[in-house]
Amino acid sequence: MKDLLAKISGLRVLVIGDIMLDHYVIGDTVRISPEAPVPVVVVENDKYTLGAASNVALNVAQLGCHTEIVGKIGMDSMGELTKSLLRENKIHLDPKFVNAAADTITKSRIVVRGQQLCRIDRENRKPHYEITDDTLVDEICEKIRGVDAVILSDYAKGTISNHNVSKFIHTANGKGVFIAMDPKPINRLNFSSVSLITPNKAESVQLAGLEIEPHEELPLEKICDIICDKYSPKNLVITLGSEGMLIRNTDKQILRIPTYAREVFDVSGAGDTSIACLTVALAAGAPLVRAAKFANIAAGIVVAKHGTAAISTNELLNSKNGQLLSN
């Protein structure tokens, strides 16, 4: 574990994607409102964390990498809080991507006694977050040329689009920069030839264009074949939740990595941790199997936390599963 973390530390990583702020309103309820048949929540505290692409960047930064994020936030109070959290965690955000016309995408979750009661979303339509200005796209491509790895973290809010995704991938491949993608099939992006693609189980079925009944066993080998034929990734990792990960490399070898989670409180952000750890491990020269084990250990740690969370080097070093990386 120590040798891999040492190679990861100091890598230059650029995360491009949809920046969000996760807001947790934590409280308790003991009565029903006289105004409507709904519980009255007495707020005990508010918690704010980086979400979506910014959570990917947080995971990368926590592993000791020089981290920059590209994505749009608003010139509002939530945007100021987001910038503060990014600075606090040594994640650089170019001021060009602060948009006065947009709301900072914020997901507010009302949590009572450890259970989420509801979620309130604040966001604008896609055009507010799109990066279509060719000058900005060219500037991002220049940033890509100066890093060791790029992560495209797509949450289908507009940052990554068909206008720019192929340029980002072409630039990275042209400079030999490792480029990973966590896709949202609903975004219908035309892309190919990334270094790594990391869909979850449901996304892999959608990317493959298949319709699977809820209780039908997934034809995982067929799904891998279709995704690889269609998108030509060098490495494919399908995250399977409690079932671990399925990996396939350029030699078409398929291997399942079991989950290392002992307790699961909240799966929020587990995919962010997975792509962050997979990317930096592979960019540091680790073989795919070792990188997948590393990411699985990290994901097993974050799902034992409440809310969106990131991994830290100390947690990885103290993990009882660390010895698995030597196998």
Residue pairs with C-beta under 8 A, 6 or more apart in sequence:
1 294
1 316
1 317
1 319
1 322
1 325
2 317
4 281
4 284
4 286
4 290
4 294
4 325
5 63
5 64
5 313
5 316
5 317
7 284
7 285
7 286
8 63
8 64
8 65
8 280
8 281
8 283
8 284
9 63
9 64
9 65
9 313
10 64
10 65
10 66
11 65
11 66
11 148
11 149
11 280
11 283
11 284
12 65
12 66
12 146
12 147
12 148
12 149
13 57
13 60
13 65
13 66
13 67
13 68
13 147
13 148
13 149
13 150
13 151
13 279
13 280
13 283
14 67
14 68
14 69
14 70
14 143
14 144
14 147
14 149
14 150
14 151
15 53
15 54
15 56
15 57
15 60
15 67
15 68
15 69
15 70
15 71
15 150
15 151
15 153
16 53
16 69
16 70
16 71
16 140
16 150
16 151
16 152
16 153
16 159
16 160
16 168
17 52
17 53
17 56
17 69
17 70
17 71
17 151
17 152
17 153
17 154
17 155
17 159
17 160
18 52
18 53
18 71
18 105
18 129
18 153
18 154
18 155
18 156
18 157
18 158
18 159
18 160
19 50
19 52
19 53
19 54
19 69
19 71
19 72
19 73
19 82
19 93
19 104
19 105
19 159
20 50
20 51
20 52
20 53
20 54
20 55
20 104
20 105
20 106
20 107
20 155
20 157
21 48
21 49
21 50
21 51
21 54
21 78
21 81
21 82
21 85
21 104
21 105
21 106
21 107
22 48
22 49
22 50
22 51
22 55
22 106
22 107
22 109
22 268
22 307
22 308
23 46
23 47
23 48
23 78
23 106
23 107
23 108
23 109
24 46
24 47
24 48
24 49
24 108
24 109
24 111
24 307
25 41
25 43
25 46
25 108
25 109
25 110
25 111
26 43
26 44
26 45
26 46
26 47
26 111
27 41
27 42
27 43
27 44
27 45
27 110
27 111
27 112
28 41
28 42
28 44
28 112
28 113
29 39
29 40
29 41
29 42
29 112
29 117
30 40
30 42
31 39
31 40
32 38
32 39
32 40
33 39
33 40
39 112
39 117
41 110
41 112
41 117
47 307
48 81
48 85
49 55
49 85
49 307
49 308
49 309
50 57
50 58
50 82
50 85
50 86
50 89
50 308
50 310
51 107
51 269
51 308
52 105
52 153
52 155
52 157
52 272
53 69
53 71
53 151
53 153
53 155
53 159
54 69
54 71
54 82
54 85
54 86
54 91
55 269
55 272
55 308
55 310
56 151
56 153
56 182
56 272
56 275
56 276
57 67
57 68
57 69
57 86
57 91
57 276
58 89
58 91
58 310
59 272
59 273
59 276
59 277
59 298
59 310
59 311
60 67
60 151
60 276
60 279
60 280
61 67
61 89
61 90
61 91
62 89
62 310
62 311
62 312
62 313
63 276
63 277
63 280
63 311
63 313
64 313
65 280
67 90
67 91
67 92
68 91
68 92
68 93
68 94
68 143
68 147
69 86
69 91
69 92
69 93
70 93
70 94
70 97
70 131
70 140
70 143
70 159
71 93
71 97
71 129
71 159
72 97
72 98
72 99
72 102
72 128
72 129
72 131
72 158
72 159
73 79
73 82
73 83
73 93
73 97
73 98
73 99
73 102
73 104
73 105
74 98
74 99
74 100
74 101
74 102
74 103
74 104
75 98
75 99
75 100
76 103
76 104
78 103
78 104
78 106
78 122
79 98
79 104
82 104
83 93
83 98
86 92
86 93
94 139
96 136
96 139
97 131
99 128
99 129
101 128
102 124
102 128
102 129
103 122
103 123
103 124
103 128
104 122
105 121
105 122
105 123
105 129
105 157
106 121
106 122
106 123
107 119
107 120
107 121
107 122
108 119
108 120
108 121
108 122
109 116
109 118
109 119
109 120
109 307
110 116
110 117
110 118
110 119
110 120
111 117
111 306
111 307
114 265
114 306
123 157
126 157
126 158
127 158
128 158
129 157
129 158
129 159
130 158
130 159
130 161
130 163
131 137
131 140
131 159
131 161
131 163
131 164
132 161
132 163
132 164
137 163
137 164
137 167
140 164
140 168
141 167
141 168
141 171
144 150
144 168
144 171
144 172
144 175
144 177
144 179
145 171
145 175
145 177
147 177
148 177
148 178
148 283
149 177
149 178
149 179
149 180
149 279
149 280
149 283
150 168
150 172
150 177
150 178
150 179
150 180
151 179
151 180
151 181
151 182
151 275
151 276
151 279
152 160
152 165
152 168
152 179
152 180
152 181
152 182
152 183
152 194
153 160
153 182
153 272
153 275
154 160
154 181
154 182
154 183
154 184
154 187
154 189
155 184
156 184
156 186
156 187
160 168
160 187
160 189
161 187
161 189
162 188
162 189
162 190
165 189
165 190
165 191
166 190
166 191
168 179
169 179
169 191
169 192
169 193
169 194
171 177
172 178
172 179
172 195
173 179
173 193
178 195
178 196
178 279
178 282
178 283
179 194
179 195
179 196
180 194
180 195
180 196
180 197
180 198
180 275
180 278
180 279
180 282
181 191
181 194
181 196
181 197
181 198
181 233
182 197
182 198
182 199
182 271
182 272
182 275
183 189
183 191
183 197
183 199
183 203
183 207
184 203
185 199
185 203
185 206
185 207
186 206
191 231
192 230
192 231
192 232
193 231
193 232
193 233
193 234
194 231
194 233
194 234
195 233
195 234
195 235
195 282
196 233
196 234
196 235
196 236
196 237
196 275
196 278
196 279
196 282
197 227
197 231
197 233
197 235
197 236
197 237
198 237
198 238
198 239
198 271
198 274
198 275
198 278
199 206
199 207
199 227
199 238
199 239
200 238
200 239
200 240
200 241
200 271
201 218
201 238
201 239
201 240
201 241
204 223
204 227
204 238
205 211
205 212
205 218
205 223
207 226
207 227
207 230
207 231
208 222
208 223
208 226
208 227
208 230
209 226
210 219
210 222
210 223
210 226
212 218
212 219
220 238
220 246
220 254
221 254
223 238
224 236
224 238
224 246
224 248
224 254
227 233
227 236
228 236
228 248
228 252
234 249
234 250
235 247
235 248
235 249
235 250
235 282
235 288
236 247
236 248
236 249
237 245
237 246
237 247
237 248
237 274
237 278
237 288
237 292
237 295
238 245
238 246
238 247
239 245
239 270
239 271
239 274
239 299
240 246
240 256
240 259
241 259
241 267
241 270
242 259
242 261
242 264
243 256
243 258
243 259
244 256
244 257
244 258
244 259
244 260
244 296
245 256
245 257
245 274
245 292
245 295
245 296
246 254
246 255
246 256
246 257
247 254
247 255
247 256
247 257
247 288
247 289
247 292
248 254
248 255
249 288
255 289
257 289
257 292
257 293
257 296
258 296
259 296
259 299
259 300
260 296
260 297
260 299
260 300
260 321
260 324
261 299
261 300
261 301
261 303
261 304
262 300
262 304
263 303
263 304
264 303
264 304
265 303
265 304
265 305
265 306
266 303
266 305
266 306
266 307
266 308
266 309
267 303
268 307
268 308
268 309
269 302
269 307
269 308
269 309
269 310
270 299
270 302
270 303
272 308
272 310
273 295
273 298
273 299
273 302
273 309
273 310
273 311
274 295
274 296
274 298
274 299
275 295
276 311
277 291
277 294
277 295
277 298
277 299
277 311
278 291
278 292
278 294
278 295
281 290
281 291
281 294
281 295
282 288
282 291
286 294
290 325
293 324
293 325
293 327
294 316
294 325
297 316
297 319
297 321
297 322
297 324
297 325
298 311
298 316
300 321
301 311
301 315
301 316
301 319
302 309
302 310
302 311
316 322
